[in-house]
Amino acid sequence: MIDREVDFNIVKGHMKVLITDGDTQHAIAVVRSLGRRGIEVTSASHRGFMALSFYSKYCSKRIRYPSPSNKSEFIEFMVNTVKNEHYDVLLPLRSMTIPVISEYKEKFLPYTAVPVADYESMKIASDKKESLKLAQKLNVPVPQTIFPKDIKEIQDKAGSFTYPVVVKASFGAGSRGVWYINSAEELVNLFKRKKFDDTPMIQEYIPGEGYGFFALFNHGEPRAIFMHHRLREYPITGGPSVLCESIYDDKLKELGLRVLKALNWHGVAMVEFKHDKRDNLYKLMEINPKFWGSLPLAIVSGVDFPYLTCKMAVEGDIEPVFSYKIGVKFRWLFPLDVLHLMAKPSSIGRFMGDFLDKSIKYSFALDDPLPNLLEPMLIFGHLVINRGRIKYPQGKPRFV
């Protein structure tokens, strides 16, 4: 058991869990996973009406907290909440909240379990530049990458790159953190146009498909693993899974474990790779130090990461879960596959044909339908975020 002055409700046959970021799509999977096991789940978010997990029948309570961008106000609110409401586990879900909670984890530990990595490891995993540098030290293959110091260095080197290249901010994702660039002129103009707080890295474009290694660690030791292959993504140039399949690959596993063990990781994480079709190597894209969008695939394949994480946090350890079903597919119809179809109308045949594939699972739950009935609203959110750009919100690589 974890050494602190808390009488866990789970010992008495009951557990209370507070999750953050209830507005994320995978929050629905977390709430259902825990709620179906009789765990009392409170879903919290700083975005009230957008939090679809609030509408799940397995959500026993809803909380709206201050934005994590205001660290002091957010931490004070969350510490008071877990202290006054006697939660057994605080489970943050998104990269916006996890680093903040990790940084101030000691403030929470007298009152609740917090299964996230220590801040020194979290800083590396949350920063794409630092993650790439770690991988290079570990001899984990990575795309050719440079870390320019300023616009002058970019102007000097722009003509020497092989295009297309990918410009990535150290923090952020989607159209706000990734740009595909096809020429030296485009590259220089991007850096003149954007006011970056930290100069982004410039990376070669990797032609190939996306793969993920997922794990739950207990202070440097793996306790659950899972792997998947992205069959369809949105944006179509590369992004979250639209359709993915559970796989097992020894090399992928070895690379993922090498990275997370080096970090002495604790809690869940995803190590994202692309399989470079030019040299047949897995190349690390980034570390996601959090629960991931394709979490429902892992759960239906037999690795219930939310439950295992909470159980480990409360009991101190769990029996390892290193096997799962292979060949299971999961499809996110709303909003991602609809957005993919809007971006690539020629995929209509596959879009319709997938409804006949019996191996594909969906998030729709007959016992908890309301969150799924509200999911189509998320399409409008994507349109707003990407300013109406559906096909290439991050730019179009020349080879696509």
Secondary structure, 3 states (H helix, E strand, C coil): CCCCCCCCHHHHCCCEEEECCCCCCHHHHHHHHHHCCCCEEEEEECCCCCCHHHHCCCEEEEEECCCCCCHHHHHHHHHHHHHHHCCCEEECCCCCCHHHHHHCHHHHCCCCECCCCCHHHHHHHHCHHHHHHHHHHCCCCCCCEECCCCHHHHHHHHHHCCCCEEEECCCCCHHHCEEEECCHHHHHHHHHHCCCCCCCEEEECCCEEEEEEEEEEECCEEEEEEEEEEEEECCCCCCCEEEEEEECCHHHHHHHHHHHHHCCCCEEEEEEEEEECCCCEEEEEEEECCCCCCHHHHHHCCCCHHHHHHHHHHHCCCCCECCCCCCCEEECHHHHHHHHHHHCHHHHHHHHHHHHCCCEEECCCCCCCHHHHHHHHHHHHHHHHCCCCCCCCCCCCCCC
